Amino acid sequence: MKMRTTMTSDSLRRNLALGPAGIALIAGALCVASTTVGAVEIKLLVAGQAGIEDPSFDVLLDGIVIGGGTVTKAAKPGAGDSFSGDRPFEPYTQQFEFSSPDGPTSGTVGVRFLNDYYDAAKGIDANLYVLEVAIDGQKLDLSRAQIEGSKDEPRERLFWKDALVLPWYATASLAYGLAGTPQTTTETPETESGAAAAPVESAVAPEPPPVPVCAVTRSADVTFGNGEVILTPESKAVLDAVVAGDLDGCAISVLGYSSMGGPADINLAVSQARAAQVEAYLRARVPEGLNITAEGIGGTDKFGVAAMNRRVVVSIE
């Protein structure tokens, strides 16, 4: 493996004032399987939002840099590009492939965001979003990522539009296991003389589990102060209540809003950050794999006076 040294900024933003629109790092550390098995192939699908320059990252295997890349298709806020409303990631996504010639069957793979930049006055914020990671053709479940900050402190997972985003030069770790073998049954064919031949194993696909049906329909709202995105104890109690009970088969929608005051791009970023905060809180409290979608809508006045529009609406069905 070829090692590459890269300088990174030591400055860290210590709050979520702009949530995922203010994300400083994405680092996905993903276990890959303790003996050497030959080349390990890593595929990474990412989207980016540029700061002064396009977002760049390193890929590490067991702490050693094996490659890196730059998301040249990243949205350019200075040119009016941004992830907003229902606008998809696709115009700003790129796939990267990396390989280690002597890959271990267990270890860690990391993706480290290198060039954070943020300027609220200009509405520019460099971000990196991980949409998909695959190792030897096996896609990994990013919702199972365990998050640590730059000083190894635990962090909550943050998702936006199903992409994993991490602030504070954080690291995400995710367990990886080799694919299992299929279940088999034994058949005993006959020879031409009618005698039984040696047993032959044939693969039998397991019966698919029944699809659960959601048995609840409910919703709840949590509100925020002006420019704030951090959940209060009262808001957490509301969210705990709305996801209590059996949620098998349910889907959760999280919509963030802000008031109409101020620039539209800042309102959008704040609404996205609020939605991401609520989504991260809920993901830590619901069964793994439960479908949660989160979106920031931006400024609105449909809930009444300005203060009433600084909210997140959670719907379950």
N, C-alpha and C positions, 0 to 999 in steps of 0.2 A: 504494500500500500504506500502510496506517495503522500508525504505529509506536506501541507501548505500552511504557512503562518499568516494570519490576517489580523490587522489591528481593528479594534472596535471601540466605540464611544463608551466612556465611563459614566456619562450623565444618564440618570434614570428618572423618568416621570413617576411620581409617587402617588398619583390619584387617577381616578377613572373619569375625570371631568368630561372627556369626549369618548370614553369607552372604546369600542373596537375601531372607531374612526381615529383614535389616538394610540393605536397599538404600536409598541416599539419592537417586538420580537416574536418570531415563531420558532420554536425549537421542538421538534418531535423526536423523542428518544424511544425507540421501538425495539424490543428484544427480538433477536433473530435466531436462534436455536443452538454444547460445550465442546464439540469436536469440530475439526475442519472438514468441510464437505465440498470444497472447491469454490468456484465463483458464486458469489451472492449478487443477485440482480435487484436493484432498488429503482422503482419508478415513483416519481413524485409529480403530482398535479397541483400547481399553485396559481394563485392570482395575486396581483399586486397593485398598489397605489403609490405613485412616485412621490418623493420629496424633492430635494434639489436634483437628485439623480434617480434612476430606476432602482428599485429594491434589489439587493443582492443577498445571497445566503451561502453558507457552507453546509456540506453534508459530511457527517462524521460516522465512523464505524469504530466502536469501542474507544471513543475519545480521540481518534486520529482522523484528520481531515482526508477524505478520499476524493473530494471534488467540490464543486460549487457552481453557482449560476447567477444570472441576472435576468429578472423578468422584464424584458424589453417591451413587452406588450402591456405593461402596467398602465393603469389610468393616470392621466396627467392632469391633476387639479388645476394647474396653471393654464391649461388649455381648455378647461371646462368639462373634463371627464370626471366622472365619479360613479360610485355604486349608490344608486338612489332608487327609492320606490321599488318597482318590479323589474328594474333593469338587471339583466342577467350578468353573471361573472364571465361568460364565454368570450366576449371580445378582449378580455384582459388576462386570460389564462394561458399557461404554457406547461408542457410536459417535459420533464427532465429524466434522464436515465443515468444511473451510476452502477459501477461494478467493482467488487473486491475480488481479486483472483484467488485468494485463499480464505474465503469467508467462513466464519465459525458457525456452528449450529445454535449457539446462544451468545448473546452479547447485547449491544445497544446500537441503534442507528439514530443519529441526531440531525436536525435541520436547524441551523442557527441564522437568524436575521442579523445582518451586519450594519446596515446604514440607516438607522432611525433618524427621522427629522420631523419637526413639528413647528408650525408657525400659525397661531390662531388668527392673527391679524390678516394674513393672506389666505386663510382657509386651506393650508397645505399640510398634509400629514402623511408620512411614508408608512405603509402597512404591507404586511405579507399575510396571505390567507392560504391555509393548506386545505385543499378540497379532497385529496386522495393520496394515500401511500400504499404501495404494493411491494411485497418482498417475495421474490421468486414466483411471481404471478398471483400471490394471495393478497387480496385487499384487506387492510387492517381497519378495525372499527375505531374511528377517532373518538367516539363518544366514551370509550373506556380509558382515555388518556388520564394519567396521573400527573398533576401539574406542580412544579416547584419553581420558585422565583430565583432571581440571580444569586441569592445567598441561601439557597436550598430551603426557603420557607414554603409551606404548602400554599397553593393558590386554587381558586375555583376555576373549573373549565369555562371558557367563553366560546360561544358559537354564534355565527351570524350567517344566515342563508345556508345552513348546514356546513359551513366552513369553520375549521378550528382556528381560533385567533388567540394569541397570548401576549400580554403586556410585560413590561419590566425585564426584558431579556430573560424570559422564563424558559423552562425546559418541560416538555411533555413526554412522559414515558408510557409505553403501551406493551403489554405482554404479547409475545408472538410464539405460536406453536406450529410444528410441522403438521401438514395435512394428515388426517387419519385415514386408515384403510377401510374400504367398503366391507359391509357385512357379506358373508358368503354362505351358500348352501352346498351340499355335496350331492352330485349326481353319479350314478354307477352305470355307464353305458355297457352294452353287450358287444362282444367280439363277433366276428363272422361265424364262429362255431357255436355261438350261443352262450359261451362262458362269460362270466362277469369280468370286465376289465377293471383297471385301477381307477379309483374314484377321481373325478374331475371337479374342481371347484369353479363355481360360476357366481359372479357378482349379482346381488339382489338389492335393489334400491330400497331403503327404508321407507315405511309409510310416512307421508307428510303429516305433521301435527295439525289438528283442527285449527282453523283461523278464529281467534277470539273476537267477540263482538262487544263493543263498549256498552256498558250498562248505565252510564251516567251522562248527564248533560248539565254543565254548570259553568259559571263565569265569575270573575272577580276583578276589581280594579285596585291598583295601588298608585298613590300620588307622590310627587316629589316637589321639593322647593325649587326656586328659580335657579336654573343652571346646575342643579344637583342631579346625581345619578346613583348615589349610594342608598341602599335599602335601609330603612329604619327598623327597629325592633317591631314596631306596629305593623309595618308592611310585610315583614317576614312571617308574622303570625297569620296574616291574611293569606299569604301564599301557602303556608303549611296547611291551612284549613281547606283550601280549594283542591289540593292534590291528595287529601287524606282518603283512604279507602282503596278499593280494588279498581285499578285503571287499565286492566287487561283489554287490549284492542282499542284503546282510546288514542286520540290525537290531541295535542295541545297547541293552540295558536297564541303567540305572544306579539302584541302590537304596541309599539312605543310611540308616544306623541310629545310635542312641546307646545308652548304657547306661540302666538304669532309674532311677538316682539323680537327684534333683532334680525340679523341676516339669515336668509333662508338656508344657506349651507351650514351654518352653525346650528340652527334649529334641527336640521336633519341629523347632524352628527350627534347632538344631544339625545334625540329620540332613539337613534340606533344604540347608543350607549346604554340607555335605560332598558331597552328591550334585551340587550345582551346580558345585563346584570340580572334581570329576572330569569332569563333562560338558564344562565349558569346556576342560579340558586335552585331552580326547579330540577335540573338534571341531576343534582346531587341528592335529590329526595324522591325521585320516581324510579321505577324499574329500568334497568339498562336496556337500551334498544327502543324505548318508547318514543314515538314520533313527536318531536317538538320542532316547530318552525317559529322563527323570530324575525321581525322586520321593524325598522324604524320608518314611520310615515312622515315625520317632520312636523311643521307647525300646523295647528288647527284651532278653530274656535267652536267646534261642534259640541263641546261639553259645557259651554257657558263662559263665565268670565275667565280671564287669563290664567289665574292660578288653577282652575279646574281642568285645564287642558294639559298640564304637566303630569302625565300619567302613563301607565302601562295597563292594557286590558288583556286579561288571560281568559281564554275560552277552552273548554274541554268538551269533546263530543266523540 
